[in-house]
Amino acid sequence: MTNSNDDGAPRPQPVVAGDLDGAGTLNGRAGTSVFSIGGPDGKGGTATGANPYELLSASLAACTAMTIRLQARRRKITLSHVEVAVSYHHGGDGGRDSFARSITLDGNLVDDERAQLMQAANMCPVGRTLGLRADIRTNDSVSVGRAASYDDDLSELPIPNIDPD
């Protein structure tokens, strides 16, 4: 089976496989990348490797970074580096699951450019898909090159409440 890119070109479908009598590690392949997938091994232990929620979080981070980079290039914004960190949180007692997304933008950005790129983060296709079933909270990390002065009063900014679980 294959997936297709936006250009319609076929790509091999991601595959995960593993033996039941082995160490419990599953092996995944997506495109040309091969990786171990960890988590419960079915024998009371834990196999090494990224667990499925870490892979899902990495997918959201990758898509967000690519979307921001694309918008920066299209709008000729002088973004020199983007970093996106994502963590996943189970929604206990029937609550919605959530992702906490932290975005760091480096470059000589004015406030309007920073706002445009942060808005672009919400256009990420993976985020839109996940947002149908999970909440995604984003915070903007201030970085070197921000077009604000040290005299700015930052005390009025809300502090995000990111529950570690």
C-alpha positions in Angstrom: 0.0 0.0 0.0 1.2 3.5 -0.6 0.5 7.1 0.5 0.8 10.0 -1.9 2.5 13.4 -1.5 0.7 16.6 -2.4 2.2 16.2 -5.9 0.5 12.8 -6.2 3.7 10.8 -6.3 3.4 7.5 -4.5 5.3 6.9 -1.3 5.6 3.7 0.6 3.2 3.5 3.5 4.8 3.7 7.0 5.2 0.2 8.5 5.7 -1.1 12.0 6.6 -4.8 12.7 8.1 -7.0 15.4 8.4 -10.5 16.6 6.4 -11.7 19.6 9.3 -13.8 21.0 12.0 -11.1 20.7 12.9 -8.3 23.1 9.6 -6.6 22.5 11.0 -3.8 20.4 9.0 -2.9 17.3 10.8 -1.5 14.3 9.2 1.3 12.3 9.9 2.6 8.8 8.6 5.9 7.4 10.1 7.0 4.1 13.8 6.3 4.3 13.9 6.5 8.1 14.1 3.4 10.2 13.6 3.5 14.0 12.8 1.5 17.1 9.5 1.9 18.8 9.3 1.4 22.5 6.6 0.9 25.1 5.1 -2.0 26.9 6.6 -5.2 25.6 3.8 -7.6 26.5 5.9 -9.4 29.1 5.7 -6.8 31.9 8.7 -4.8 30.7 9.3 -1.8 28.5 11.0 -1.9 25.1 13.4 0.9 24.3 12.7 3.5 21.7 10.2 6.4 21.2 6.7 5.4 22.3 3.7 6.1 20.0 2.7 9.3 21.8 6.3 10.6 21.4 6.2 9.8 17.7 2.8 11.6 17.5 4.2 14.6 19.3 7.3 14.6 17.0 4.9 14.5 14.0 3.1 17.6 15.3 6.5 19.3 16.1 7.8 18.6 12.6 4.7 19.7 10.8 4.6 22.9 12.9 8.2 23.7 12.2 7.8 23.1 8.4 4.7 25.2 8.2 6.4 28.1 10.0 9.5 27.8 7.8 7.4 27.8 4.7 5.5 30.9 5.8 8.8 32.7 6.7 10.2 31.9 3.2 7.0 33.0 1.4 6.8 36.3 3.3 10.5 36.8 3.2 10.8 37.0 7.0 14.3 36.8 8.3 13.8 33.7 10.5 17.2 32.1 11.2 16.1 29.2 13.3 12.9 27.5 14.5 12.5 25.0 17.3 9.3 23.3 18.3 8.9 21.1 21.3 5.7 19.1 21.9 4.5 17.1 24.9 1.4 15.0 25.1 -1.0 14.8 28.1 -3.8 12.2 28.6 -7.1 13.8 29.4 -8.1 11.9 32.5 -11.6 11.2 33.6 -13.1 11.5 30.1 -11.4 14.9 29.4 -9.8 15.8 26.1 -6.2 14.8 25.5 -3.9 17.7 24.9 -0.6 18.7 23.4 1.6 21.5 24.8 3.6 23.1 22.0 6.5 25.5 22.7 7.8 27.4 19.7 11.1 29.3 19.7 11.8 31.7 16.8 15.3 33.1 16.3 16.0 36.0 14.0 15.7 39.7 13.8 11.9 39.6 13.9 9.6 42.5 14.5 6.4 41.9 16.6 4.2 41.7 13.5 6.4 39.1 11.8 6.5 37.0 15.0 2.7 37.1 15.2 2.4 36.1 11.6 4.7 33.1 12.2 2.9 32.1 15.4 -0.4 32.3 13.5 1.1 30.1 10.8 1.8 27.4 13.4 -2.0 26.9 13.7 -2.2 26.2 10.0 -0.1 23.0 10.4 -2.1 20.2 8.8 -1.1 17.6 11.4 -2.2 20.0 14.1 -5.5 20.6 12.4 -6.1 16.8 12.2 -5.2 16.3 15.9 -7.2 19.3 17.0 -10.3 17.5 16.0 -9.8 15.1 18.9 -7.3 16.8 21.2 -6.5 20.3 22.4 -3.3 21.9 21.3 -1.9 24.7 23.5 1.0 26.8 22.1 3.4 29.1 23.8 5.9 31.4 22.1 9.5 31.3 23.6 11.2 34.7 23.4 14.5 34.4 21.7 17.6 36.4 20.7 16.7 39.0 18.1 13.2 39.8 19.4 12.2 43.3 18.5 11.3 44.3 22.0 13.3 46.4 24.4 14.4 45.4 27.9 12.1 48.1 29.2 9.0 46.3 28.0 6.7 45.4 30.9 6.3 41.6 30.6 4.6 41.2 33.9 1.2 41.3 32.3 1.9 38.3 30.1 -0.1 35.2 31.1 2.0 32.3 32.3 1.0 29.1 30.6 -0.3 26.4 32.9 1.3 23.3 31.4 0.4 20.3 33.5 3.3 17.7 33.4 0.7 15.0 33.1 
